[in-house]
Amino acid sequence: MKVSVEKLPTSEAVLDVDVTWDEMQKASDKAYQKLVKQIDVQGFRRGRAPRSLLERKLGGKEYIYQEGLDDLISETYRSTLREHDLTPISQPKLDAPEFEMGQPYHFSLTVPVLTPAVPGDYKSLHFEREDASVTSEEVDKEIESLRERVSDWKIVERPADYGDRVTVDLKLTSGDQNISDLKDNPFELTKERNGLFTGMDEQVVGMQAGESKSFTVIIPADYSNEKLAGKDANYEITLHKVEVKELPEMDDAFAEKVSDGQYQTMEDLSKAISDNIVESKKRRNRDELRDKIVDALIEQSTFSIHPLLIDEQAEDMLHQFGHMLEQQHISVDQYLTMMRKSREEYLQEIRPDAEKSVKRQLVLDEIAQQEDINVTAEEIEGLFALYSQAGQTLPRTEEQIRALASSYRREKTLQRLTEIIAGPDPDSEEVEVSEQADEEATLNNAEEAARAASEATAVETQGEAEASATAGESKAETVE
């Protein structure tokens, strides 16, 4: 049997196969041995019926030859993929004409395949690591935020002002349409309100407890509900209570309260906040550095990507985005309705992000191959254990194990690349090479990979993050 493989520039492989009649006969013999054990022929035990009687029961000898040919095509396809190291990304297209008895046979298979990226000279790249520092102003801002969180509201007998919290009955109509009818609803008065209640605050400022007021403002022209945008908003408000925010003193008692007893002095609290800000900046700097490295790798690499691979990635991104929306109690269909987009329009919109994600995976996989980066069984076990500790028990299927191994391998590759391109991380602690150190390193790597795998499946691209933010804004505006 003669098999030739042609790899096309379209990231497809064409398998041309020539089969002699002798090979067709051998394939039919194997098919007979299989079928005779599966089909009952009267007068014979299974596996004992003569071929001629089995052919008669199946409608002719062509049936067994066709069965043998089908098996031969499947076996040739699988063995050729292994021999030529081809990774299919969808089912092949088969061109198999009818066979003629006694004649040689030809068939072909066209299959979309995964084409490895061709990285550029990544070892010539260089980026500097950015230092992380903190200012006293940043620490003060965080402390002020903590004061805001533990502040108390005290009733005052004076007209309402910006920054106060008022409790009101509010009825809002537009023409004949009732929009809101709220009872004892709290509002913090602000000069920067957006959305449906824009313009309300300045009318409430100056009101006192027990006072009622009616007024009309204009709903913003860019309000998400087109039926209300730009229309008159008629308010009837009764104010029940005015409260002013009381901020606690910044003393040691405050430090102990906001830290749940972890810190007893303002000095200790300030140092902890400073350390947290620095760590946050270090993480952000690391993430930005890794993004720069990936962007540079993609820019200098060569890709041949079948469109189906990008389509699958876009579908997967939408699927993962759906899980994020579920946490906000919104379905994908509801989100698309709010955004006035069809599923196809949304998939087309995120397609550039899907393509970048595919390129990222391909280039990291190829560099992992070149750098001989692998994942051990112990590291996979560490990943499963960490997910379990986090309350996410993953199914131990082959597909899940492959997905975790792929994500972790890419994470290890990116760590290696960062050290090659930007030098060792000065914050990484050197540990003595010992059995205990190796075990700890494995667990730390697994934890990093678990986080990376989770981020990759949930929000791997900037487009998804922006979409999530948009969804949150839309929902907030709807229920404001």
C-alpha positions in Angstrom: 0.0 0.0 0.0 1.4 3.4 -1.0 0.7 6.4 1.2 1.8 9.9 0.4 1.2 13.0 2.6 1.2 16.6 1.4 1.1 19.4 3.9 -0.7 22.4 2.5 0.0 26.1 3.4 -3.6 26.2 4.6 -2.7 24.1 7.6 -4.2 21.0 6.1 -2.7 17.6 5.2 -3.8 15.5 2.2 -3.3 11.8 2.5 -3.3 10.0 -0.9 -3.5 6.2 -0.6 -3.1 3.5 -3.3 -4.4 0.0 -2.4 -3.6 -3.1 -4.5 -6.3 -5.7 -5.1 -4.3 -8.1 -3.0 -4.5 -5.7 -0.1 -8.2 -5.3 -0.6 -8.6 -9.1 -0.4 -6.6 -9.2 2.8 -8.7 -6.5 4.3 -11.9 -8.4 3.3 -10.5 -11.5 5.0 -10.0 -9.5 8.2 -13.5 -8.1 7.9 -15.0 -11.6 7.5 -13.2 -12.8 10.6 -14.7 -9.9 12.5 -18.3 -10.1 11.1 -18.6 -13.9 11.5 -18.2 -13.6 15.2 -20.9 -10.9 15.4 -23.6 -12.2 13.1 -25.8 -15.3 13.6 -26.1 -17.6 10.6 -28.8 -20.3 11.0 -27.3 -23.8 11.5 -23.9 -22.6 12.6 -22.4 -21.4 15.9 -21.1 -17.8 15.9 -17.7 -17.7 14.3 -18.2 -21.0 12.4 -20.3 -20.0 9.4 -18.7 -20.3 5.9 -17.9 -17.0 4.2 -20.2 -17.8 1.3 -23.3 -18.2 3.6 -22.3 -15.0 5.5 -22.1 -13.1 2.2 -25.5 -14.4 1.2 -27.0 -13.3 4.6 -25.4 -9.8 4.2 -26.6 -9.4 0.6 -23.5 -10.2 -1.4 -19.7 -10.4 -1.2 -19.4 -6.6 -1.8 -20.7 -6.0 1.8 -17.6 -7.7 3.3 -15.2 -6.1 0.9 -16.7 -2.6 1.8 -16.5 -3.4 5.5 -12.8 -4.4 5.0 -12.2 -1.2 3.0 -13.8 1.0 5.7 -11.6 -0.6 8.4 -8.5 -0.2 6.1 -9.3 3.5 5.6 -9.6 4.0 9.4 -6.5 2.1 10.2 -4.4 3.8 7.5 -5.6 7.3 8.7 -4.6 6.6 12.4 -1.3 5.0 11.5 -0.4 7.9 9.1 -1.2 10.5 11.7 1.2 8.7 14.2 3.9 8.2 11.6 3.9 11.8 10.4 3.2 13.3 13.8 0.0 15.0 12.6 -2.5 16.4 15.1 -6.0 16.7 13.6 -8.3 19.5 14.8 -11.4 18.2 13.2 -12.7 15.1 11.3 -11.1 14.5 7.9 -12.9 14.9 4.5 -12.9 11.5 2.8 -12.8 11.2 -1.0 -13.6 7.4 -1.5 -15.2 6.4 -4.8 -16.9 3.0 -5.2 -14.5 0.1 -5.6 -14.6 -2.4 -8.5 -14.0 -6.1 -7.8 -10.5 -7.2 -8.9 -9.2 -3.6 -9.4 -6.7 -1.6 -7.3 -8.2 1.3 -5.3 -7.4 4.9 -4.5 -8.8 7.1 -1.8 -7.7 10.4 -0.2 -8.2 12.2 3.1 -8.0 15.9 3.7 -7.7 16.9 7.3 -7.1 20.2 9.1 -4.1 19.8 11.3 -2.3 21.7 14.0 0.8 23.4 12.5 3.5 24.2 15.0 4.6 27.8 15.3 8.1 28.7 14.2 9.6 31.0 16.9 12.1 33.6 16.1 15.3 34.1 18.1 13.6 34.6 21.5 17.0 34.4 23.3 17.9 37.7 21.7 15.0 39.5 23.3 15.6 41.5 26.4 13.3 43.4 28.8 14.2 45.0 32.1 12.3 44.1 35.3 10.6 47.1 36.9 11.2 47.9 40.5 8.1 48.2 42.8 8.1 51.0 45.4 5.4 52.6 47.5 4.9 56.2 48.6 3.4 57.5 51.9 0.6 59.0 49.9 -0.4 55.6 48.6 -0.4 54.2 52.1 -2.5 57.1 53.4 -5.0 56.6 50.6 -5.4 53.0 51.5 -5.9 53.8 55.2 -8.5 56.4 54.3 -10.3 53.8 52.3 -10.3 51.6 55.4 -11.7 54.5 57.4 -14.5 54.8 54.9 -15.4 51.1 55.2 -15.7 51.1 59.0 -17.3 54.5 59.3 -20.7 55.1 61.0 -23.7 57.0 59.9 -25.2 59.5 62.4 -28.6 61.2 62.0 -28.4 65.0 61.8 -31.1 67.6 62.0 -30.1 69.8 59.1 -30.7 70.1 55.4 -29.2 67.4 53.2 -25.9 68.0 51.5 -23.5 66.2 49.1 -21.8 63.3 50.9 -24.8 62.7 53.2 -26.9 59.6 53.1 -30.6 60.2 52.8 -33.5 57.8 53.2 -36.4 58.5 51.0 -39.7 57.4 49.5 -39.2 57.9 45.7 -41.7 57.6 42.9 -40.4 58.0 39.4 -42.5 58.3 36.3 -42.0 59.3 32.7 -45.2 60.2 30.9 -47.7 57.5 31.7 -45.0 54.9 32.6 -44.2 54.1 36.2 -40.4 53.5 36.4 -39.6 53.2 40.2 -41.6 53.2 43.4 -39.1 52.9 46.3 -39.8 52.9 50.0 -37.2 53.9 52.7 -34.5 53.7 50.1 -31.0 55.0 51.0 -29.0 57.2 48.6 -25.6 58.7 49.2 -25.8 62.1 47.6 -23.1 62.7 45.0 -22.2 65.2 42.3 -21.2 62.3 40.0 -24.3 60.1 39.6 -24.8 58.5 36.3 -27.6 56.4 34.8 -31.3 56.6 35.4 -31.2 58.9 38.5 -28.9 61.5 37.0 -30.0 65.0 38.1 -31.8 63.8 41.3 -29.1 64.6 43.8 -29.0 68.3 43.2 -32.7 68.5 43.8 -32.5 66.6 47.1 -29.7 68.7 48.4 -31.3 71.3 50.8 -34.3 69.1 51.7 -34.9 68.3 55.4 -36.4 65.3 57.2 -40.2 65.2 56.8 -40.1 67.4 53.6 -41.6 66.3 50.3 -40.8 67.6 46.9 -41.8 67.1 43.2 -39.5 68.0 40.3 -38.7 67.0 36.7 -35.2 66.3 35.2 -34.2 64.8 31.9 -33.1 61.2 31.6 -29.6 61.1 29.9 -29.8 60.7 26.1 -27.2 57.9 26.3 -29.2 55.9 28.8 -29.3 52.1 27.9 -33.1 51.9 27.7 -33.8 53.7 24.4 -37.5 54.0 25.3 -36.6 56.3 28.3 -33.4 58.0 27.0 -33.9 61.7 26.7 -37.4 61.7 28.2 -38.7 63.7 31.2 -38.2 62.0 34.6 -40.9 63.1 37.1 -40.0 62.7 40.7 -42.1 62.6 43.9 -39.8 62.4 46.9 -40.4 62.4 50.7 -37.2 62.6 52.7 -37.3 60.7 56.1 -33.8 60.9 57.4 -30.4 62.7 56.8 -27.2 61.0 58.0 -23.7 62.2 58.0 -20.7 59.9 57.8 -18.5 59.8 60.9 -14.9 58.6 60.3 -13.0 56.9 63.2 -9.8 58.3 64.6 -6.7 56.8 63.2 -5.3 55.4 66.4 -4.2 51.9 67.6 -7.8 50.9 68.3 -8.6 51.7 64.7 -5.7 49.5 63.5 -6.8 46.6 65.7 -10.4 46.9 64.5 -9.8 47.1 60.7 -7.2 44.2 60.9 -9.5 42.0 63.0 -6.9 42.0 65.8 -3.9 41.1 63.5 -2.2 44.5 64.1 -2.2 46.3 67.4 -0.6 49.6 66.3 -1.0 52.1 63.5 2.7 51.6 62.8 2.2 47.9 62.2 -0.9 48.5 60.1 0.9 51.0 58.0 3.8 48.7 57.4 1.5 45.8 56.4 -0.4 48.1 54.0 2.9 49.2 52.5 4.1 45.7 52.1 0.7 44.7 50.4 0.9 47.6 48.0 4.5 46.6 47.1 3.5 42.9 46.5 0.5 44.0 44.4 2.8 46.2 42.3 5.3 43.3 41.9 2.5 41.0 40.7 1.3 43.7 38.3 4.8 44.3 37.0 5.4 40.5 36.5 2.1 40.2 34.6 2.9 43.2 32.4 6.4 41.8 31.8 5.0 38.4 30.8 2.5 40.1 28.5 5.3 42.1 26.8 7.3 38.8 26.3 4.3 37.0 24.8 3.6 39.9 22.5 7.2 40.0 21.4 7.2 36.2 20.8 4.1 36.4 18.7 5.5 39.3 16.7 8.7 37.5 15.8 7.2 34.1 15.2 5.6 32.5 12.1 2.2 30.9 12.2 0.0 28.8 9.9 -3.3 28.5 11.7 -6.4 26.8 10.3 -9.5 29.0 10.8 -11.3 26.1 12.6 -8.8 26.4 15.5 -9.7 30.1 16.0 -13.4 29.3 15.7 -13.0 26.7 18.5 -11.1 29.1 20.7 -13.7 31.8 20.3 -16.5 29.3 21.2 -14.5 28.2 24.2 -14.0 31.8 25.3 -17.7 32.4 25.0 -18.4 29.3 27.0 -16.1 30.4 29.8 -17.5 33.9 29.7 -20.9 32.3 30.2 -19.6 30.9 33.5 -18.5 34.4 34.6 -21.9 35.8 33.7 -23.6 33.1 35.8 -21.9 34.4 38.9 -23.7 37.7 38.1 -27.0 35.8 37.5 -27.0 36.7 33.8 -27.2 34.2 31.0 -25.3 34.5 27.7 -28.5 35.1 25.9 -29.5 37.9 28.3 -26.1 39.5 28.0 -26.3 39.4 24.2 -29.7 40.9 24.3 -28.5 43.8 26.5 -25.6 44.3 24.1 -27.9 44.1 21.1 -25.7 41.5 19.4 -26.2 38.1 18.0 -24.1 35.1 19.0 -22.4 35.3 15.6 -21.6 39.0 15.9 -20.1 38.5 19.4 -18.0 35.5 18.2 -16.7 37.7 15.3 -16.0 40.5 17.7 -13.8 38.4 20.0 -12.1 36.6 17.0 -8.9 38.7 17.2 -8.5 37.9 20.9 -9.1 34.2 20.0 -6.5 34.3 17.4 -4.0 35.9 19.8 -4.8 33.2 22.4 -4.2 30.4 19.8 -0.9 32.0 18.8 0.2 32.3 22.4 -0.5 28.6 23.0 1.3 27.5 19.8 4.4 29.5 20.4 4.7 28.5 24.1 4.2 24.8 23.1 6.9 25.0 20.5 9.4 26.7 22.9 8.5 24.1 25.5 9.5 21.5 23.0 12.8 23.2 22.2 13.6 23.9 25.9 12.7 20.3 26.9 10.1 21.5 29.4 7.8 18.7 30.7 5.2 18.1 33.4 5.6 15.3 36.0 2.9 13.1 37.4 3.7 14.6 40.9 3.0 18.1 39.6 -0.4 17.0 38.1 -1.3 15.4 41.4 -0.3 18.7 43.1 -2.7 20.5 40.7 -5.6 18.2 41.5 -4.9 18.6 45.2 -4.9 22.4 45.1 -8.2 22.5 43.1 -9.7 20.1 45.7 -8.5 22.3 48.6 -10.1 25.3 46.8 -13.4 23.4 46.7 -13.2 22.5 43.0 -12.9 18.8 42.7 -12.0 18.1 39.0 -12.9 14.9 37.2 -9.8 12.7 36.6 -10.5 12.2 33.0 -7.8 11.9 30.3 -9.1 15.1 28.8 -8.9 17.0 32.1 -5.4 15.7 32.8 -4.3 16.8 29.3 -5.8 20.2 29.8 -4.1 20.7 33.2 -0.8 19.4 31.8 -0.9 21.7 28.8 -1.7 24.8 30.9 1.0 24.0 33.4 3.6 23.3 30.8 2.9 26.7 29.2 3.1 28.3 32.6 6.5 26.7 33.2 7.7 27.7 29.7 6.7 31.3 30.4 8.6 31.3 33.7 11.6 30.0 31.9 11.3 32.6 29.1 11.0 35.4 31.6 14.3 34.3 33.2 16.0 34.0 29.8 14.7 37.4 28.6 14.6 39.5 31.8 17.0 37.6 34.0 16.3 35.8 37.3 13.6 37.2 39.5 15.5 39.0 42.4 12.5 38.3 44.7 12.6 34.6 44.3 14.2 32.9 47.3 17.0 30.5 46.7 16.3 27.2 48.5 18.8 24.4 49.3 18.5 21.5 46.9 17.0 18.8 49.0 14.1 16.4 48.9 12.1 18.7 51.0 13.0 21.7 48.8 12.1 19.8 45.7 8.7 18.9 47.1 8.0 22.5 48.1 9.0 23.8 44.7 6.7 21.2 43.0 3.8 22.4 45.1 4.6 26.1 44.5 4.8 25.4 40.8 1.6 23.5 40.8 -0.1 26.4 42.7 1.1 28.9 40.1 0.0 26.6 37.3 -3.4 26.1 38.9 -3.9 29.8 39.0 -2.6 30.2 35.5 -4.8 27.4 34.2 -7.8 29.0 35.9 -7.1 32.4 34.5 -6.5 30.9 31.0 -9.8 29.1 30.9 -11.7 32.0 32.5 -10.3 35.2 31.2 -7.3 34.6 29.0 -7.8 37.7 26.9 -8.3 41.4 27.4 -11.5 41.3 25.3 -13.2 38.9 27.7 -12.3 41.1 30.6 -13.7 44.1 28.9 -16.8 42.2 28.0 -17.3 41.1 31.6 -16.9 44.7 32.8 -19.5 45.8 30.2 -21.9 43.2 31.4 -21.5 44.3 35.0 -22.1 47.9 34.1 -25.2 47.0 32.1 -26.7 45.0 34.9 -25.9 47.7 37.5 -27.5 50.3 35.3 -30.6 48.2 34.8 -31.3 47.8 38.6 -30.0 51.1 39.8 
